[in-house]
Amino acid sequence: MRQTIRFVHKGEIVELENIDPTRTVLNYLRYDIGLTGTKEGCAEGDCGACTVVLGELHDGSLRYQAVNACILFLPTLDGKELITVEDLKSDDGGLHPVQQAMVEANGTQCGFCTPGFVMSLFAEIHGNPSSGRHHIDNVLAGNLCRCTGYGPIVDAAGKLAEAQIQDKFHDQQTRTIEQLKELQQDDGISYEWQGRRYAAPKKLEDLARILKENPTATILAGATDVGLWVTKLHQTLETVIYIGQIEELRQMESVSDILVIGAGVSYSDAWDKLAQYYPDFGELIRRIASTQIRNSGTIGGNIANGSPIGDTPPALIALDSRLILRSHSGSREMPLEDFFIDYGKQDLVPGEFVEKIHVPLPSANQHFATYKISKRFDQDISAVCAAFNLTLDSGTVEKIRICYGGMAGTPKRARKTEAALIGQPWSEAILESTLAAMAEDYEPMTDMRASSTYRMKSAQNLLRKFFIETTAPDTETRIVGEGQVAYG
């Protein structure tokens, strides 16, 4: 395996050696090569001031995506193109159309956040731009600004979407694709730096072998969680194994009545397919995080880190998903819910990794919904995340699976509540009589996000909401007081 990092920047292939495995792209730009347009605001992937754009080959074409440089480790640039705000200017030094649109719309004041907005909009015009306000809000949800009130920036985004811009990056696309193809022609990276190790294999068998040799290694996918271990907790990671180069882990396909999702599939890549089968799951993916985080974070990573407030496990467990684990000695399969043993403890032996997730496709008379309660509507960690999967037979509950995140030390099913509902009419009277069972299923904690009382009341009200939406889908529901649900 190669011992250097190679990526494209400013139209040329850059090759680096002796790289700290957890040096961030942000620090490389600012302190190593003096490109200070990329800013540090939060160092946790929240504010977007550090946004850069990565170019990658995707199904043979060049795809640009905005990411957070503050939690992106430098070695993961290997095989990709890096674009920063400094790179956008034209050959004669003039402003890029995105920058010009920001100027004309008065979309900047203090300017600290502006480079991040510019890079998000740059990625957008190279994707599928839309002038719709909802779409623009989604694109810019990961870029925070204290000055403008966002209106002028949204105006600039709308005009850019309508302009159908062609820039120098479009003109250089053929050359960039050839450069990226050239960078793919090896088996990956493996090197040591000051006693620490970094590896980025390209084959599953190599990953399994390296993990067998390094069973305590940190497995890195999108770094949306691991990155904070370094930037916020200042941890030193002795061995890092990056799985983002393994194409088999980035595949997603429907096989018979199962959707197979590789552990390395990003939220962005999973979004449309999940929304196609389960619209509520698609909305959950949208609310999980910003565009930058969705482009980096993975479904498998959200499972593997075992957080009790990870947003995808409740939905996946409610859908009766199964997990495929792999190691050097082979594979094993289990119900996803069995993977979570206790707080911070998963059924994962040394040398084993999450390979893929099997999600059952919808069946007849099935009703699925998932809801997220958080202090901030977009881009926030859940206080409670709920998922419900109901099958009715002539108005009677044939099957129901209820799972919550944030209510226990792991994502956990409400088994006693389920048992109280199965075989009963799906009616308001039965529902209300079974809500007390939820207090036997959970003993939620009080923390900075919510009190135990709030969590329990929210969990019960979300089940009420699910009932209303399955029986009177045109009814608007809202909470009007302590534990009270209004129907309108």
N, C-alpha and C positions, 0 to 999 in steps of 0.2 A: 504494500500500500504506500501511497505517496505521503511525504512528510511536510509538504508545504500547502499553503492555502492559495487558491487561484480564483479570481473573479474578474469581471469586467467593470471598469470605471473610467469615465471620460473617453469611451471608445477604445480603450486599450486593455489588454489582459495584465492584471496586477498579480504578482506572485510574492507571498510573504512567508517567512519562516520564523521559528522561535517565537510563537504567539502564545500568550497566556490563554488557556482554553476558555476562561470566562471574562476576558476583556470585552467590554461592550463596544458595539459599533459607534455609539455616541462618543465614547472616550477616544476611540481611534480617530474619529473625524476631528474632534476638537483639539486633542493634545498631541496626536502623532503626526497629523498632516495639516493641521492649521485651518481646517474648514469649519468656521465657527457659526455659519448660518443655521446649522442644526442646533437647537437649544435644549437645555435640560430644565424642565419645569418641576416634574414630580418624581422622576426616576422609578416609576412603577407602571408605566404604560397607561396612564389615566388622562393626561392633559393634551397629548398630541403635539407639543412644541418640538419634539424630537423626530417627527415623522419624516421618514425617507421612503423611497420606492425601490422595490426589488423587481427585476425582470427575470422570468424563468421560462423555460420551455414547458408548454402544457399542451399535450396532444399535438405536438409538432409545430405549434404556433408560439409566438412570444406573448407572454401575459405579464402585465404590470400590476403590482399590488402595493398599497400603502402599509407600512409596518412601523412599529415603535423602535427606534434605534437605542433607546435607553435600556431595554431589557433584551436586546438581540445580541447574542454572543458573536464576536467577530469571525471565528472559524466557520460558522454556519453560512457565511456568505459564499463559501466555496461552490463553484459551478453556476453562480448567478451574476446578474448585473446590478450594480449599486448606482442609484441616482440620488443626488442631493440637490438642494436648492441652488447651489452655485453652478450646477451643471446645466441649468435651464436656459441661461442666456444664449442669444444667437451668436453666430460667429463674428458678427460686427459689434458685439457687446450690448445689443438691444435687449429689451425685456421680452420674456416669453409671453405668449398670449394670455396665460393664466395670470401672470404678474400684472400685465397691462389691464386686464379686466378688474383686478383688485384695486388698482389705482383709479380707474375710471368710476368705479362704484363707491369710492371712498371707504373701502373695506378694511382699512387699517388705521390704528391710532398709535398706541405706544410701539407696536411692531414686534413685540417679543414673540407672540404666537403666530405671526404672519407666515414665516417660512413653513410651519407645519400645515397651515391651511392651504398654502400654495401647493405643497406636495400631495395632499389629499385630493385636491382638485385636478392636479396633473394626472394622477393615477385614474381618476374618474373619466377624463376625456379620452384616455387610452383604453377604456373599457366599454361600458354601455351607458353613456350619459343620458340623463333624463332631466327635464326642467320641472318635473313635478315636485311640489314642496315636500311631500312625504319622503320621496326618494332622496332629495337633497339633505333633509334632516338626518336620514340614516347615514349618508356618506360622511357628514360632518359631526356626528354625535361624539366622535373621539377627539375632537379639537375644541378646546375650551378657550374663551376669550373674555376678559374682564371689561373691555372698553367699548366694543362697537354695538353691543346688543344683537349681534348676528345678522340683522336685517341687510346691511350693505353686502356682507359676505354671501348671503343667500342670493341676493340679486346678481352678484358676479357669477355665482355657480349656475344660475338659470340662463344667463346670457351665453356662458361658455357651452352649455349643453345644446343650445340652439345653433351655435356657430359652426359645428362640425369641423373642428380645427385639425389641420395637418401641420405638424411641426418637424423639426430635424430628426426627432426620434422615429417618426414614421419613415422618413427618408432613409435612415440608417438601419432599418429593421432587418433587411436581408443579411447585412454584414454582422449584425449583433447575433442573429440566429446561428450563423456559421461559427462565430466565436464560442457561443455557449455549447454548441455541439462538440467543438474541439475539447472543451473542458470536461465533457462527460466520459472521455475515453480512458478510464482507469477503474480500479476496484474500490476507490475511496481513500480515506485518510487515516493514518495512525501515527501518532508521534508523542514524545514526552517533552515536557517543559518544566525545568526545575523540580523534577521528581513527580510531577503530576502528568496525567495522561489524557489525551483526547483521541477519540476514534469516531469515524463517520463511515461505516460500511455501506455497501450498496446492495448486499444480498442478505436474505433472512438467515441463511446458514452461517454467514460470517458474524452477524449480530449474535446469534446463539452461541457461537464459539467464543467470541470476545467476552460475553457475559459469563460464560462458564469460567473463564480465566480471571474475571474481575466481578465476582458476584455482588460486591457492595457498591458497584459503580452507580452513578446518577444517570438515569436514562433521560435524555433531553428530546423533546419534540418541538413545541412552539415557544418554550421559555416564558410563557405568560405567568407561570407560577414559579418555576425554578429561577427565572431571572431576578425575582424579588428576594430570593434567598441570598443572592449576591449583593444586590444594590441596597437592600433595606436591612437584612440581617447580617450582612458582611461575612457570610460563610465562605470557607475555602473548600471547594469541591475537588477532591483528589483525582477522581477519574470520571470523565464525562463521555457518554456514548450518545451520539446524535443519530436519530433514526429518520431524519427528514430526507435522506438521500435514497431510502429504500422504496423503490417504486411499488413493490407488492403491498406495502403498508398504506399506500396512498390510493388504493383502488376501492371503488364502491360499485356494486352491481346487484341487480335483482335476480335471484335464483329461485325458481319455483315460487313459493309463497314467503320467501325470506329476503330481506334487504341486508346484504353483507357489507359492513362498513369496516375498512381497514383502520387500525389504531392510529395511523398517521394522517387520516383524512381531516382536513381543517373544517372548522365551523362553516366557513364561506363555501367550501366545496360540498358540504353535506346539506346546506340550507335548502336549496331548491328541491332536492330529492325527498327530504323529510317532509317538506311542506306539501309536496305533491300527494303524499300518502296520508299525512297527518297535519293539516293546516295549523293547528295549535302548536305543534312541535316546531314548525317553521317560525311562528311568532316568538316562541321561547328562544330560539337561536338568535333572532334579531335582537332580543332584549338582553341576551347574555352579556354582550360587550359591544365595544365600538367596532367599526370596520377594521381598524388596525389589528385589534385583538382577534377578531373572527378570522382574519387572514393568516394569523400565526397559530392560535390555539387549536387543539385537536380534540376530537371526541374521545379517543383513547386516553389522552392525557388527563382529561376531566374525570375519567373513571379511575385511572391508575393512581392518582394522587390521594384518593380515598377521602376527600373532604366531605363532611356531613352536610355542607351547604353547596356542593357542586350541583349545577342546575340540570344537567342531562340525566344523571342516574335515576331520579324519581320517575321521569317520563319513560325511560328505557325499562325500568323494573315493572312499572304498571303495564307496559306492553309485553311483559314476559320475555324479555330479551335474554339471550344466552351469550356467554363470554368464552372466547377461545384463547387459552394461554399456551405459550410455547417456550420450550427450552432446548438445550442441546440434546436432551434425551427424548424429545417428542412433544406432542401436543395433548392438551386435555380440555374438556368442555364442562361448563357448569352454568346453572342459572345465575344471572348477574347479581341477584339479591344475595346469593351465598358468598360472593366475593368479599363483601363488607362484613368483617367479623366484629370489630369494636372500633372505638375512636382511634384513628391512626394505625389500625391493624387490618391488613387485607390478606386474603388467602393467596399469597404469592411467595413461592419458595425462592431461595437464592438462585440466581441464574435464569429466572423465568421472567417473561414479559407478556404484556397484552398484545395479542396479534390482531384480533378482529372481533367484531360484535355482530351477532345475528339478531335482526329485528323482524318479528313477524309482521307481515303485511295485513291490512285491514280485512276483516271478514264480515259476513252479513250480520245485520242488526247490532253492529258494534258502534259504541259511542266513546270517543276519546277526547279528553281535554286536559290541558295543563295550565297552571296559573303561577305567577311569580309575584310575591309581595316584597317590596324593597322601599327604602326611604326615598330613593331617587328612581324615577320610572325607567330611565335608560342607563345602561352601563353602571350597574350597582350590584353588590352582592346581596343575595336573598336573605330576608329574615325567615320567610317560609316559602317553600316551593312545593306545589301539590300537583299530582297527576292522577287521573281517574280513567279507568278502562272498563266499560260496562257493556254487557251483552244481554239484551232483553228477549224474552220469548212470550209474546202475547201480553206484554205489560208486566211480566214477572221477571225478577232479577235472576237470570240463569247463571251469570258469572259476573264478578266485579273484582277488580284489583285496584287498591288505593295505596299510594305511596307518597310520603312526604320527605322533603329535605329540610333541615333546620329544626326538626322536632326531637331529634335524638342524636347520639354520637355517630350514627351512620344514617344513610338514606334507609328508611324503614317502612315496611308495609303496615297498614292498620288492619291486622288480621281479625281482631275481635269485631271491629266495625263491619268488615267484609262479611264475617260469619252471620252477623245479625241481619244483614240485608239479603243474603242469598236465599232464594226460594220465596221471598216476600214480594208483594206488589210494589212496583216502583211508584210510590205515592208519598205525598207530603207527610201524612200522618205516620207512616212507617219510618220515613227518614228522621223525623223529629224524635221518635222514640228510640232510635239507635244512636243518636249523637252522643249520649252519655258514655257509650262504649269507647269513644275515642280517648276519654280520660284514663281508660285502662290500657290503651295501646301506647300512650306517650306520657312522659314526664318532662316536658321541654324546659330548657334552662333560661335564665335571664342573663343577657349580656348587652353589649353596646348597641346591638341592632334591634332588640325587642325584649320585652319582659315575657316570662313564661305564660302569664295570663293572656297577653296579647297574642302570643303564638297559638295558644289553644283556641282562643275565640276565632282567630283568623282561619285556622284549619277547619273548624266546624262550619264557618260561614262559606268557605270555599266549596265544601261539599254541598251546602245549600245552593250555591251559585251553579254548580254542575247540574244539580237536579232541575233547577229552573231552565237552564239552557237546553236540557234534553227533553223537557216536557212542554216548554213554551219558548221556543228559540227566539221569538221576536220581542220578548219581554226584556226591558232594561232593568238591570239590578244595580243597586248601590247601597252602601252602608250609610245609615243615617244616625246611628247612635250605638251605644255599647251593646253589641250583639244583635242589633236589629237590622233586618234586610228589608228594603223598600222595593216593591214591584211597581213598574210603571208601563 
